Amino acid sequence: TLDFMLSAKRDTAAAKKFFANALYHNGIPKRVTIDKSRSNAAGIKEINKILKRLQIPSKIDTVRSKYLNNIIEQDHRFIKRLTRPMLGFKSFVSAAATLAGIETANMIRKGQLGRSTSGFRQFAELAG
């Protein structure tokens, strides 16, 4: 499971914020595969400018391909299947909480959070 961000707007500022947060938590990747979204490309370009200003030699290469994203899109299909019958959310906060819960449950199901405790206990600890 990769990082995801729910944003009211899909613009350069939102993409830049998402990529900066992902880099902070996961480190600098060599390559990022994105779809044809101009906001994602602009976000990566802004992050590369920041890395250059900070004199960090790493540059993030951007690969644009809708086919290399198929694995990610398949993961999104599962979320769409769960949320489609809801016919939308009444607030942005409830949408964010629901999607975070779905992603957490998927990570537990896939064993990405470790197996030291039961799935229920992991979910309860993450839910607070």
MMTF fields as JSON, N, C-alpha, C and O atoms, coordinates in Angstrom:
{
  "mmtfVersion": "1.0.0",
  "mmtfProducer": "UNKNOWN",
  "numBonds": 511,
  "numAtoms": 512,
  "numGroups": 128,
  "numChains": 1,
  "numModels": 1,
  "chainsPerModel": [1],
  "groupsPerChain": [128],
  "chainIdList": ["A"],
  "bondAtomList": [4, 2, 8, 6, 12, 10, 16, 14, 20, 18, 24, 22, 28, 26, 32, 30, 36, 34, 40, 38, 44, 42, 48, 46, 52, 50, 56, 54, 60, 58, 64, 62, 68, 66, 72, 70, 76, 74, 80, 78, 84, 82, 88, 86, 92, 90, 96, 94, 100, 98, 104, 102, 108, 106, 112, 110, 116, 114, 120, 118, 124, 122, 128, 126, 132, 130, 136, 134, 140, 138, 144, 142, 148, 146, 152, 150, 156, 154, 160, 158, 164, 162, 168, 166, 172, 170, 176, 174, 180, 178, 184, 182, 188, 186, 192, 190, 196, 194, 200, 198, 204, 202, 208, 206, 212, 210, 216, 214, 220, 218, 224, 222, 228, 226, 232, 230, 236, 234, 240, 238, 244, 242, 248, 246, 252, 250, 256, 254, 260, 258, 264, 262, 268, 266, 272, 270, 276, 274, 280, 278, 284, 282, 288, 286, 292, 290, 296, 294, 300, 298, 304, 302, 308, 306, 312, 310, 316, 314, 320, 318, 324, 322, 328, 326, 332, 330, 336, 334, 340, 338, 344, 342, 348, 346, 352, 350, 356, 354, 360, 358, 364, 362, 368, 366, 372, 370, 376, 374, 380, 378, 384, 382, 388, 386, 392, 390, 396, 394, 400, 398, 404, 402, 408, 406, 412, 410, 416, 414, 420, 418, 424, 422, 428, 426, 432, 430, 436, 434, 440, 438, 444, 442, 448, 446, 452, 450, 456, 454, 460, 458, 464, 462, 468, 466, 472, 470, 476, 474, 480, 478, 484, 482, 488, 486, 492, 490, 496, 494, 500, 498, 504, 502, 508, 506],
  "bondOrderList": [1, 1, 1, 1, 1, 1, 1, 1, 1, 1, 1, 1, 1, 1, 1, 1, 1, 1, 1, 1, 1, 1, 1, 1, 1, 1, 1, 1, 1, 1, 1, 1, 1, 1, 1, 1, 1, 1, 1, 1, 1, 1, 1, 1, 1, 1, 1, 1, 1, 1, 1, 1, 1, 1, 1, 1, 1, 1, 1, 1, 1, 1, 1, 1, 1, 1, 1, 1, 1, 1, 1, 1, 1, 1, 1, 1, 1, 1, 1, 1, 1, 1, 1, 1, 1, 1, 1, 1, 1, 1, 1, 1, 1, 1, 1, 1, 1, 1, 1, 1, 1, 1, 1, 1, 1, 1, 1, 1, 1, 1, 1, 1, 1, 1, 1, 1, 1, 1, 1, 1, 1, 1, 1, 1, 1, 1, 1],
  "groupList": [{"groupName": "THR", "atomNameList": ["N", "CA", "C", "O"], "elementList": ["N", "C", "C", "O"], "formalChargeList": [0, 0, 0, 0], "bondAtomList": [1, 0, 2, 1, 3, 2], "bondOrderList": [1, 1, 2], "singleLetterCode": "T", "chemCompType": "L-PEPTIDE LINKING"}, {"groupName": "LEU", "atomNameList": ["N", "CA", "C", "O"], "elementList": ["N", "C", "C", "O"], "formalChargeList": [0, 0, 0, 0], "bondAtomList": [1, 0, 2, 1, 3, 2], "bondOrderList": [1, 1, 2], "singleLetterCode": "L", "chemCompType": "L-PEPTIDE LINKING"}, {"groupName": "ASP", "atomNameList": ["N", "CA", "C", "O"], "elementList": ["N", "C", "C", "O"], "formalChargeList": [0, 0, 0, 0], "bondAtomList": [1, 0, 2, 1, 3, 2], "bondOrderList": [1, 1, 2], "singleLetterCode": "D", "chemCompType": "L-PEPTIDE LINKING"}, {"groupName": "PHE", "atomNameList": ["N", "CA", "C", "O"], "elementList": ["N", "C", "C", "O"], "formalChargeList": [0, 0, 0, 0], "bondAtomList": [1, 0, 2, 1, 3, 2], "bondOrderList": [1, 1, 2], "singleLetterCode": "F", "chemCompType": "L-PEPTIDE LINKING"}, {"groupName": "MET", "atomNameList": ["N", "CA", "C", "O"], "elementList": ["N", "C", "C", "O"], "formalChargeList": [0, 0, 0, 0], "bondAtomList": [1, 0, 2, 1, 3, 2], "bondOrderList": [1, 1, 2], "singleLetterCode": "M", "chemCompType": "L-PEPTIDE LINKING"}, {"groupName": "SER", "atomNameList": ["N", "CA", "C", "O"], "elementList": ["N", "C", "C", "O"], "formalChargeList": [0, 0, 0, 0], "bondAtomList": [1, 0, 2, 1, 3, 2], "bondOrderList": [1, 1, 2], "singleLetterCode": "S", "chemCompType": "L-PEPTIDE LINKING"}, {"groupName": "ALA", "atomNameList": ["N", "CA", "C", "O"], "elementList": ["N", "C", "C", "O"], "formalChargeList": [0, 0, 0, 0], "bondAtomList": [1, 0, 2, 1, 3, 2], "bondOrderList": [1, 1, 2], "singleLetterCode": "A", "chemCompType": "L-PEPTIDE LINKING"}, {"groupName": "LYS", "atomNameList": ["N", "CA", "C", "O"], "elementList": ["N", "C", "C", "O"], "formalChargeList": [0, 0, 0, 0], "bondAtomList": [1, 0, 2, 1, 3, 2], "bondOrderList": [1, 1, 2], "singleLetterCode": "K", "chemCompType": "L-PEPTIDE LINKING"}, {"groupName": "ARG", "atomNameList": ["N", "CA", "C", "O"], "elementList": ["N", "C", "C", "O"], "formalChargeList": [0, 0, 0, 0], "bondAtomList": [1, 0, 2, 1, 3, 2], "bondOrderList": [1, 1, 2], "singleLetterCode": "R", "chemCompType": "L-PEPTIDE LINKING"}, {"groupName": "ASN", "atomNameList": ["N", "CA", "C", "O"], "elementList": ["N", "C", "C", "O"], "formalChargeList": [0, 0, 0, 0], "bondAtomList": [1, 0, 2, 1, 3, 2], "bondOrderList": [1, 1, 2], "singleLetterCode": "N", "chemCompType": "L-PEPTIDE LINKING"}, {"groupName": "TYR", "atomNameList": ["N", "CA", "C", "O"], "elementList": ["N", "C", "C", "O"], "formalChargeList": [0, 0, 0, 0], "bondAtomList": [1, 0, 2, 1, 3, 2], "bondOrderList": [1, 1, 2], "singleLetterCode": "Y", "chemCompType": "L-PEPTIDE LINKING"}, {"groupName": "HIS", "atomNameList": ["N", "CA", "C", "O"], "elementList": ["N", "C", "C", "O"], "formalChargeList": [0, 0, 0, 0], "bondAtomList": [1, 0, 2, 1, 3, 2], "bondOrderList": [1, 1, 2], "singleLetterCode": "H", "chemCompType": "L-PEPTIDE LINKING"}, {"groupName": "GLY", "atomNameList": ["N", "CA", "C", "O"], "elementList": ["N", "C", "C", "O"], "formalChargeList": [0, 0, 0, 0], "bondAtomList": [1, 0, 2, 1, 3, 2], "bondOrderList": [1, 1, 2], "singleLetterCode": "G", "chemCompType": "PEPTIDE LINKING"}, {"groupName": "ILE", "atomNameList": ["N", "CA", "C", "O"], "elementList": ["N", "C", "C", "O"], "formalChargeList": [0, 0, 0, 0], "bondAtomList": [1, 0, 2, 1, 3, 2], "bondOrderList": [1, 1, 2], "singleLetterCode": "I", "chemCompType": "L-PEPTIDE LINKING"}, {"groupName": "PRO", "atomNameList": ["N", "CA", "C", "O"], "elementList": ["N", "C", "C", "O"], "formalChargeList": [0, 0, 0, 0], "bondAtomList": [1, 0, 2, 1, 3, 2], "bondOrderList": [1, 1, 2], "singleLetterCode": "P", "chemCompType": "L-PEPTIDE LINKING"}, {"groupName": "VAL", "atomNameList": ["N", "CA", "C", "O"], "elementList": ["N", "C", "C", "O"], "formalChargeList": [0, 0, 0, 0], "bondAtomList": [1, 0, 2, 1, 3, 2], "bondOrderList": [1, 1, 2], "singleLetterCode": "V", "chemCompType": "L-PEPTIDE LINKING"}, {"groupName": "GLU", "atomNameList": ["N", "CA", "C", "O"], "elementList": ["N", "C", "C", "O"], "formalChargeList": [0, 0, 0, 0], "bondAtomList": [1, 0, 2, 1, 3, 2], "bondOrderList": [1, 1, 2], "singleLetterCode": "E", "chemCompType": "L-PEPTIDE LINKING"}, {"groupName": "GLN", "atomNameList": ["N", "CA", "C", "O"], "elementList": ["N", "C", "C", "O"], "formalChargeList": [0, 0, 0, 0], "bondAtomList": [1, 0, 2, 1, 3, 2], "bondOrderList": [1, 1, 2], "singleLetterCode": "Q", "chemCompType": "L-PEPTIDE LINKING"}],
  "groupTypeList": [0, 1, 2, 3, 4, 1, 5, 6, 7, 8, 2, 0, 6, 6, 6, 7, 7, 3, 3, 6, 9, 6, 1, 10, 11, 9, 12, 13, 14, 7, 8, 15, 0, 13, 2, 7, 5, 8, 5, 9, 6, 6, 12, 13, 7, 16, 13, 9, 7, 13, 1, 7, 8, 1, 17, 13, 14, 5, 7, 13, 2, 0, 15, 8, 5, 7, 10, 1, 9, 9, 13, 13, 16, 17, 2, 11, 8, 3, 13, 7, 8, 1, 0, 8, 14, 4, 1, 12, 3, 7, 5, 3, 15, 5, 6, 6, 6, 0, 1, 6, 12, 13, 16, 0, 6, 9, 4, 13, 8, 7, 12, 17, 1, 12, 8, 5, 0, 5, 12, 3, 8, 17, 3, 6, 16, 1, 6, 12],
  "groupIdList": [1, 2, 3, 4, 5, 6, 7, 8, 9, 10, 11, 12, 13, 14, 15, 16, 17, 18, 19, 20, 21, 22, 23, 24, 25, 26, 27, 28, 29, 30, 31, 32, 33, 34, 35, 36, 37, 38, 39, 40, 41, 42, 43, 44, 45, 46, 47, 48, 49, 50, 51, 52, 53, 54, 55, 56, 57, 58, 59, 60, 61, 62, 63, 64, 65, 66, 67, 68, 69, 70, 71, 72, 73, 74, 75, 76, 77, 78, 79, 80, 81, 82, 83, 84, 85, 86, 87, 88, 89, 90, 91, 92, 93, 94, 95, 96, 97, 98, 99, 100, 101, 102, 103, 104, 105, 106, 107, 108, 109, 110, 111, 112, 113, 114, 115, 116, 117, 118, 119, 120, 121, 122, 123, 124, 125, 126, 127, 128],
  "secStructList": [7, 7, 7, 7, 7, 7, 7, 1, 7, 7, 1, 2, 2, 2, 2, 2, 2, 2, 2, 2, 2, 2, 2, 2, 2, 2, 7, 7, 7, 1, 3, 3, 3, 3, 7, 1, 7, 2, 2, 2, 2, 2, 2, 2, 2, 2, 2, 2, 2, 2, 2, 2, 2, 6, 6, 7, 7, 7, 7, 7, 3, 3, 3, 3, 7, 6, 6, 6, 6, 2, 2, 2, 2, 2, 2, 2, 2, 2, 2, 2, 2, 2, 2, 4, 4, 4, 6, 1, 7, 1, 1, 2, 2, 2, 2, 2, 2, 2, 2, 2, 2, 2, 2, 2, 2, 2, 2, 2, 2, 6, 6, 6, 6, 7, 1, 1, 1, 7, 2, 2, 2, 2, 2, 2, 2, 2, 2, 7],
  "xCoordList": [0.84, 0.0, 0.877, 1.822, 0.567, 1.305, 0.591, -0.547, 1.255, 0.612, -0.507, -0.461, -1.513, -2.585, -2.974, -2.757, -3.548, -3.988, -5.331, -5.513, -6.255, -7.553, -7.488, -7.205, -7.747, -7.634, -8.877, -9.429, -9.308, -10.465, -10.144, -11.035, -8.885, -8.462, -7.355, -6.535, -7.339, -6.261, -5.424, -5.568, -4.545, -3.721, -2.263, -1.928, -1.403, 0.035, 0.349, 1.194, -0.321, -0.049, -0.398, 0.341, -1.52, -1.916, -0.932, -0.568, -0.501, 0.458, 1.798, 2.423, 2.238, 3.508, 3.451, 4.4, 2.333, 2.161, 2.191, 2.83, 1.499, 1.475, 2.868, 3.282, 3.591, 4.918, 5.91, 6.757, 5.816, 6.712, 6.478, 7.429, 5.215, 4.873, 5.334, 5.852, 5.149, 5.58, 7.102, 7.607, 7.833, 9.291, 9.759, 10.726, 9.069, 9.45, 9.332, 10.197, 8.281, 8.029, 8.757, 9.074, 9.022, 9.553, 10.93, 11.511, 11.457, 12.748, 12.576, 11.458, 13.684, 13.662, 13.743, 14.719, 12.726, 12.778, 13.63, 13.901, 14.043, 14.772, 13.81, 14.127, 12.622, 11.663, 10.252, 9.963, 9.373, 7.962, 7.15, 7.36, 6.235, 5.362, 4.031, 3.379, 3.636, 2.384, 1.579, 2.095, 0.309, -0.514, -0.287, 0.726, -1.178, -0.991, -1.365, -1.459, -1.574, -1.961, -0.861, 0.28, -1.214, -0.23, 0.095, 1.208, -0.866, -0.594, 0.447, 1.298, 0.398, 1.417, 2.796, 3.784, 2.863, 4.143, 4.686, 5.883, 3.815, 4.253, 4.7, 5.648, 4.021, 4.415, 5.805, 6.607, 6.101, 7.433, 8.481, 9.582, 8.139, 9.065, 9.402, 10.558, 8.4, 8.627, 9.5, 10.376, 9.264, 10.082, 11.527, 12.452, 11.73, 13.093, 13.798, 14.999, 13.05, 13.631, 14.075, 15.142, 13.255, 13.591, 14.831, 15.726, 14.888, 16.06, 17.331, 18.397, 17.202, 18.367, 18.809, 20.005, 17.839, 18.164, 18.846, 19.729, 18.422, 19.021, 20.327, 20.941, 20.741, 21.967, 21.976, 23.001, 20.813, 20.688, 20.843, 20.066, 21.845, 22.156, 21.071, 21.081, 20.162, 19.13, 18.113, 17.649, 17.782, 16.71, 15.696, 16.062, 14.439, 13.382, 12.99, 12.522, 13.186, 12.771, 11.28, 10.759, 10.61, 9.176, 8.924, 9.418, 8.161, 7.75, 6.241, 5.493, 5.812, 4.376, 3.86, 4.219, 3.016, 2.448, 1.19, 1.201, 0.113, -1.106, -1.069, -1.806, -0.215, -0.167, 0.68, 0.375, 1.736, 2.538, 1.79, 2.161, 0.752, -0.06, -1.198, -2.015, -1.272, -2.391, -2.534, -3.655, -1.418, -1.49, -2.133, -2.959, -1.761, -2.331, -3.802, -4.628, -4.137, -5.528, -6.393, -7.56, -5.841, -6.585, -6.891, -7.965, -5.957, -6.177, -7.292, -8.106, -7.333, -8.38, -9.753, -10.769, -9.771, -11.044, -11.745, -12.965, -10.962, -11.525, -12.183, -13.279, -11.517, -12.059, -13.313, -14.301, -13.283, -14.453, -15.643, -16.781, -15.38, -16.463, -17.13, -18.341, -16.334, -16.888, -17.608, -18.613, -17.09, -17.658, -18.769, -19.56, -18.859, -19.884, -21.309, -22.111, -21.661, -23.03, -23.357, -24.529, -22.349, -22.581, -23.118, -23.648, -22.991, -23.48, -22.903, -23.609, -21.652, -20.973, -20.923, -21.551, -20.177, -20.016, -20.591, -20.554, -21.124, -21.708, -20.639, -20.873, -19.463, -18.402, -17.058, -16.889, -16.115, -14.759, -14.111, -13.349, -14.409, -13.826, -14.285, -13.48, -15.572, -16.054, -15.458, -15.181, -15.259, -14.622, -13.191, -12.756, -12.462, -11.064, -10.986, -10.13, -11.86, -11.84, -12.199, -11.574, -13.192, -13.598, -12.484, -12.18, -11.873, -10.801, -9.576, -8.918, -9.261, -8.128, -8.399, -7.494, -9.624, -9.985, -9.903, -9.418, -10.373, -10.303, -8.846, -8.487, -8.01, -6.591, -5.903, -5.084, -6.224, -5.629, -6.032, -5.199, -7.31, -7.786, -7.095, -6.745, -6.897, -6.195, -4.747, -4.239, -4.08, -2.691, -2.584, -1.658, -3.524, -3.53, -3.785, -3.115, -4.762, -5.107, -3.928, -3.727, -3.154, -2.008, -0.764, 0.249, -0.832, 0.307, 1.408, 2.568, 1.069, 2.072, 2.413, 3.35, 1.687, 1.965, 2.612, 2.778, 2.971, 3.604, 2.593, 1.386, 3.08, 2.191, 2.365, 1.993, 2.92, 3.168, 1.869, 1.809, 0.831, -0.459, -1.556, -1.318, -2.744, -3.869, -4.289, -3.993, -4.974, -5.461, -6.405, -6.351, -7.276, -8.215, -7.481, -7.818, -6.486, -5.727, -4.967, -4.921, -4.369, -3.67, -4.628, -4.307, -5.807, -6.783, -7.238, -7.354, -7.498, -7.937, -6.867, -7.187, -5.603, -4.516, -4.376, -4.137, -4.522, -4.406, -5.607, -5.473, -6.771, -7.982, -7.981, -8.68, -7.209, -7.081, -8.098, -8.152],
  "yCoordList": [-1.182, 0.0, 1.233, 1.334, 2.155, 3.396, 4.487, 4.312, 5.597, 6.741, 7.238, 7.115, 7.8, 8.421, 9.693, 9.834, 10.619, 11.862, 12.23, 12.211, 12.56, 13.052, 14.566, 15.136, 15.211, 16.66, 17.242, 16.665, 18.385, 19.05, 19.522, 19.606, 19.827, 20.282, 19.377, 18.879, 19.172, 18.408, 19.396, 19.522, 20.092, 21.096, 20.901, 19.966, 21.782, 21.663, 21.746, 21.001, 22.641, 22.794, 21.517, 21.106, 20.889, 19.641, 18.519, 17.737, 18.442, 17.4, 17.619, 16.664, 18.875, 19.187, 18.794, 18.222, 19.103, 18.747, 17.226, 16.718, 16.504, 15.051, 14.455, 13.619, 14.883, 14.318, 14.687, 13.872, 15.907, 16.309, 15.437, 15.008, 15.176, 14.325, 12.885, 12.244, 12.379, 11.016, 10.888, 9.877, 11.902, 11.877, 11.919, 11.253, 12.699, 12.812, 11.454, 11.088, 10.714, 9.439, 8.252, 7.283, 8.317, 7.152, 7.348, 6.385, 8.538, 8.788, 9.175, 9.219, 9.453, 9.931, 8.738, 7.988, 8.558, 7.463, 7.848, 9.027, 6.858, 7.134, 7.52, 8.335, 6.91, 7.097, 7.068, 6.331, 7.876, 7.902, 7.687, 8.373, 6.743, 6.496, 7.182, 6.933, 8.045, 8.777, 8.625, 8.18, 9.003, 8.99, 10.3, 10.966, 10.661, 11.85, 13.145, 14.194, 13.095, 14.265, 15.323, 15.05, 16.522, 17.604, 18.083, 18.54, 17.982, 18.447, 17.565, 18.077, 16.254, 15.372, 15.662, 15.695, 15.871, 16.188, 17.51, 17.629, 18.498, 19.792, 19.661, 20.323, 18.808, 18.581, 17.976, 18.401, 16.983, 16.366, 17.394, 17.431, 18.224, 19.249, 20.223, 20.614, 20.609, 21.503, 20.84, 21.485, 19.561, 18.83, 18.751, 18.902, 18.516, 18.48, 19.83, 19.875, 20.929, 22.257, 22.425, 22.975, 21.95, 22.047, 21.213, 21.666, 19.993, 19.131, 19.797, 19.711, 20.456, 21.141, 22.307, 22.505, 23.082, 24.204, 23.742, 24.418, 22.574, 22.014, 21.275, 20.698, 21.301, 20.657, 19.152, 18.569, 18.55, 17.089, 16.545, 16.903, 15.68, 15.256, 14.387, 14.216, 13.851, 12.974, 13.793, 14.84, 13.29, 13.875, 12.774, 11.655, 13.088, 12.099, 12.095, 13.102, 10.949, 10.793, 10.488, 9.767, 11.043, 10.845, 9.963, 10.243, 8.905, 8.026, 8.183, 7.979, 8.546, 8.712, 7.505, 7.287, 6.731, 5.552, 5.148, 4.944, 5.033, 4.572, 3.066, 2.556, 2.345, 0.898, 0.45, -0.571, 1.192, 0.828, 1.1, 0.577, 1.905, 2.187, 1.179, 1.345, 0.141, -0.796, -1.446, -1.638, -1.789, -2.417, -1.463, -1.871, -0.207, 0.795, 1.001, 1.095, 1.071, 1.261, 0.08, 0.27, -1.132, -2.282, -2.136, -2.528, -1.577, -1.327, -0.295, -0.42, 0.724, 1.741, 1.155, 1.605, 0.139, -0.489, -1.044, -0.949, -1.624, -2.177, -1.072, -1.254, 0.057, 1.185, 1.726, 2.021, 1.858, 2.349, 1.417, 1.873, 0.105, -0.857, -0.685, -0.863, -0.338, -0.143, 1.19, 1.28, 2.223, 3.562, 3.918, 4.816, 3.26, 3.6, 3.503, 4.4, 2.449, 2.389, 3.501, 3.732, 4.183, 5.254, 6.518, 7.389, 6.636, 7.791, 9.106, 10.111, 9.095, 10.32, 10.45, 9.685, 11.413, 11.675, 13.049, 13.946, 13.211, 14.496, 15.527, 16.729, 15.064, 16.016, 15.448, 14.237, 16.345, 15.967, 15.158, 14.229, 15.507, 14.817, 13.363, 12.468, 13.117, 11.734, 10.92, 9.731, 11.549, 10.848, 10.472, 9.35, 11.407, 11.138, 10.018, 9.139, 10.039, 9.011, 7.639, 6.639, 7.586, 6.319, 5.738, 4.549, 6.563, 6.074, 5.654, 4.674, 6.378, 5.988, 4.64, 3.811, 4.411, 3.123, 1.985, 0.903, 2.219, 1.197, 0.859, -0.313, 1.886, 1.661, 0.917, 0.032, 1.265, 0.586, -0.885, -1.76, -1.15, -2.534, -3.326, -4.489, -2.697, -3.376, -3.677, -4.753, -2.733, -2.952, -4.103, -4.911, -4.174, -5.278, -6.599, -7.597, -6.598, -7.813, -8.32, -9.529, -7.408, -7.782, -8.103, -8.538, -7.889, -8.185, -7.14, -7.45, -5.912, -4.87, -4.163, -3.365, -4.432, -3.789, -4.731, -4.376, -5.901, -6.862, -7.851, -7.625, -8.929, -9.984, -10.252, -11.32, -9.303, -9.529, -9.548, -10.189, -8.854, -8.852, -9.156, -9.171, -9.394, -9.725, -8.503, -7.366, -8.751, -7.676, -6.751, -5.535, -7.314, -6.487, -5.553, -4.372, -6.068, -5.242, -4.132, -2.995, -4.462, -3.441, -2.338, -1.154, -2.733, -1.745, -0.884, 0.333, -1.509, -0.76, 0.23, 1.353, -0.179, 0.717, 1.891, 3.022, 1.63, 2.697, 3.638, 4.833, 3.102, 3.921, 4.838, 5.851, 4.485, 5.345, 4.996, 5.608],
  "zCoordList": [0.0, 0.0, 0.0, 0.782, -0.864, -0.978, -0.211, 0.222, -0.048, 0.588, -0.299, -1.523, 0.344, -0.406, 0.307, 1.511, -0.434, 0.162, -0.431, -1.649, 0.426, -0.003, 0.061, 1.115, -1.048, -1.112, -1.765, -2.702, -1.265, -1.86, -3.273, -4.119, -3.529, -4.848, -5.362, -4.591, -6.657, -7.282, -8.088, -9.304, -7.368, -8.008, -7.615, -6.887, -8.096, -7.842, -6.359, -5.863, -5.647, -4.212, -3.449, -2.554, -3.799, -3.135, -3.457, -2.579, -4.722, -5.118, -4.419, -3.956, -4.342, -3.678, -2.207, -1.671, -1.561, -0.145, 0.033, 0.954, -0.848, -0.77, -0.93, -0.128, -1.962, -2.22, -1.122, -0.758, -0.591, 0.5, 1.726, 2.38, 2.036, 3.176, 2.942, 3.856, 1.73, 1.406, 1.503, 1.993, 1.042, 1.129, 2.577, 2.946, 3.384, 4.792, 5.484, 6.279, 5.191, 5.864, 5.225, 5.914, 3.925, 3.217, 2.597, 2.096, 2.613, 1.973, 0.518, 0.004, -0.14, -1.523, -2.475, -2.443, -3.321, -4.298, -5.504, -5.735, -6.257, -7.501, -8.617, -9.483, -8.573, -9.656, -9.096, -8.154, -9.683, -9.316, -10.591, -11.59, -10.552, -11.694, -11.437, -10.424, -12.36, -12.225, -13.513, -14.539, -13.435, -14.639, -15.397, -15.183, -16.241, -17.073, -16.351, -16.988, -15.062, -14.29, -14.295, -13.92, -14.72, -14.744, -13.331, -13.071, -12.423, -11.058, -10.374, -9.646, -10.592, -10.016, -10.59, -9.857, -11.898, -12.535, -11.996, -11.732, -11.833, -11.303, -9.849, -9.428, -9.081, -7.688, -7.589, -6.757, -8.432, -8.446, -8.879, -8.329, -9.858, -10.323, -9.186, -9.026, -8.403, -7.268, -6.204, -5.627, -5.946, -4.964, -5.445, -4.647, -6.744, -7.296, -7.133, -6.87, -7.29, -7.077, -5.624, -5.353, -4.704, -3.279, -2.978, -2.265, -3.52, -3.31, -3.85, -3.24, -4.995, -5.581, -4.694, -4.476, -4.179, -3.294, -2.017, -1.489, -1.525, -0.31, -0.605, 0.293, -1.866, -2.332, -2.054, -1.7, -2.224, -2.121, -3.538, -4.423, -3.766, -5.133, -5.787, -7.006, -5.02, -5.594, -6.377, -5.927, -7.557, -8.356, -8.607, -8.966, -8.422, -8.616, -10.09, -10.62, -10.749, -12.137, -12.171, -11.32, -13.158, -13.313, -14.525, -15.617, -14.332, -15.421, -15.558, -14.603, -16.746, -16.994, -17.764, -18.922, -17.102, -17.755, -17.031, -15.817, -17.765, -17.116, -16.88, -16.037, -17.617, -17.474, -16.285, -15.667, -15.952, -14.791, -13.488, -12.437, -13.554, -12.373, -12.192, -11.287, -13.027, -12.96, -11.59, -11.118, -10.938, -9.618, -8.63, -7.813, -8.702, -7.801, -8.122, -7.214, -9.408, -9.794, -9.349, -9.006, -9.348, -8.863, -7.375, -6.921, -6.62, -5.203, -5.02, -4.106, -5.884, -5.816, -6.133, -5.603, -7.008, -7.361, -6.126, -5.999, -5.219, -3.988, -3.162, -2.631, -3.06, -2.29, -2.969, -2.297, -4.289, -5.017, -4.827, -4.713, -4.793, -4.612, -3.25, -3.119, -2.234, -0.903, -0.743, -0.039, -1.4, -1.199, -2.181, -1.891, -3.312, -4.307, -3.757, -4.021, -3.001, -2.473, -1.468, -1.171, -0.948, 0.025, -0.629, 0.061, -1.949, -2.709, -2.196, -2.113, -1.863, -1.436, 0.077, 0.809, 0.516, 1.938, 2.243, 1.401, 3.45, 3.813, 4.137, 4.009, 4.557, 4.873, 4.452, 4.304, 4.264, 3.885, 5.004, 4.737, 6.255, 7.412, 7.452, 7.712, 7.197, 7.228, 6.079, 6.243, 4.922, 3.8, 4.161, 3.902, 4.757, 5.133, 6.165, 6.058, 7.157, 8.199, 7.627, 7.981, 6.753, 6.145, 5.288, 5.39, 4.447, 3.568, 4.372, 4.023, 5.438, 6.29, 6.941, 7.045, 7.378, 7.972, 6.975, 7.304, 5.757, 4.714, 4.405, 4.299, 4.262, 3.971, 5.109, 4.863, 6.344, 7.501, 7.522, 7.752, 7.281, 7.256, 6.143, 6.339, 4.969, 3.874, 4.236, 3.921, 4.894, 5.282, 6.285, 6.212, 7.209, 8.183, 7.468, 7.734, 6.553, 5.817, 4.983, 4.866, 4.408, 3.581, 4.411, 3.862, 5.733, 6.591, 6.516, 6.786, 6.156, 5.994, 7.309, 7.348, 8.358, 9.64, 10.636, 11.803, 10.205, 11.105, 11.655, 11.575, 12.205, 12.68, 14.173, 14.658, 14.894, 16.31, 17.122, 18.172, 16.648, 17.336, 16.324, 15.117, 16.828, 15.956, 15.138, 15.506, 14.036, 13.183, 13.908, 13.722, 14.739, 15.489, 16.441, 16.534, 17.145, 18.09, 17.354, 17.823, 16.2, 15.417, 14.983, 15.084, 14.498, 14.057, 15.221, 15.085, 16.37, 17.549, 18.005, 18.393, 17.961, 18.37, 17.403, 17.829, 16.114, 15.128, 15.168, 14.904, 15.497, 15.556, 16.776, 16.798, 17.772, 18.954, 19.951, 21.018]
}
